[in-house]
Amino acid sequence: MSATDTLHKARTEVDHLISMLPAPTVNVGKTERKASLIGGALLTALGLKRLSLPGLLLAFAGGLIAYRGLTGYCGLYERLGIDTNEEHGRRCCQ
């Protein structure tokens, strides 16, 4: 399996996971969710690999970012009135 096939399969799986998750308020766009999920997973793995307090904090932060990607909800966005979810037909500032 080539790297392109692997990347396509990973994107398909991420799309499938995102489509299965219920979220009360989705205020993060699809591309941003994918980036958050992938980046958060990488930070979590890197943090857990370090086996130290700073590593644990990095893993925790990565987990929060991955959660944001999975659910499509960002509490900071909500507080700032930002909505990057393309399905709502608006970009920000409700």
C-alpha positions in Angstrom: 0.0 0.0 0.0 1.5 3.3 -1.0 1.7 6.4 1.2 -1.0 8.1 -0.8 -3.3 5.1 -0.3 -2.6 5.1 3.4 -3.3 8.8 3.7 -6.5 8.5 1.8 -7.6 5.6 4.0 -6.8 7.7 7.1 -8.8 10.6 5.8 -11.7 8.4 5.1 -11.6 6.9 8.6 -11.4 10.4 10.1 -14.4 11.5 8.1 -16.3 8.4 9.2 -15.5 9.0 12.9 -16.5 12.7 12.7 -19.8 11.8 11.0 -20.6 9.3 13.8 -20.1 11.7 16.7 -23.0 13.7 18.0 -22.2 17.2 19.1 -24.7 19.6 20.7 -23.1 22.6 19.0 -20.6 22.2 16.1 -18.7 25.5 15.7 -15.5 24.1 14.1 -15.3 23.5 10.4 -14.5 20.1 8.9 -10.9 20.9 7.8 -10.1 22.5 11.1 -11.6 19.4 12.9 -9.3 17.0 10.9 -6.3 19.1 11.7 -7.2 19.2 15.4 -7.7 15.5 15.5 -4.4 14.7 13.8 -2.4 17.3 15.6 -3.9 16.5 19.0 -3.2 12.8 18.5 0.4 13.5 17.6 0.9 15.8 20.6 -0.6 13.2 22.9 1.7 10.5 21.5 4.7 12.8 21.9 3.8 13.7 25.4 3.2 10.1 26.5 6.5 9.1 25.0 8.4 11.6 27.3 7.3 10.0 30.6 7.7 13.2 32.5 5.5 15.9 34.0 5.9 18.3 31.0 5.2 15.3 28.8 2.0 14.5 30.7 0.9 18.1 30.3 1.7 18.0 26.6 -0.3 14.8 26.3 -3.2 16.4 28.2 -3.2 19.4 25.9 -3.1 17.1 22.8 -6.0 15.2 24.2 -8.0 18.4 24.5 -7.2 19.4 20.9 -8.1 15.9 19.7 -11.4 16.1 21.6 -12.1 19.4 19.9 -11.5 17.7 16.5 -13.7 14.7 17.4 -16.7 16.8 18.7 -16.4 19.8 16.5 -17.0 22.0 19.5 -14.6 24.7 20.8 -15.5 26.5 24.0 -13.2 29.4 23.3 -14.9 29.9 19.9 -18.3 29.9 21.6 -17.2 32.6 24.1 -15.7 34.7 21.3 -18.8 34.2 19.0 -16.7 32.5 16.3 -18.2 29.8 14.1 -16.1 28.2 11.3 -18.5 25.4 10.6 -19.3 25.9 6.9 -22.7 24.1 7.3 -24.1 27.1 9.2 -23.5 29.4 6.3 -21.5 31.9 8.4 -17.9 32.3 9.2 -17.8 34.1 12.5 -19.2 36.6 14.9 -22.8 35.5 15.4 
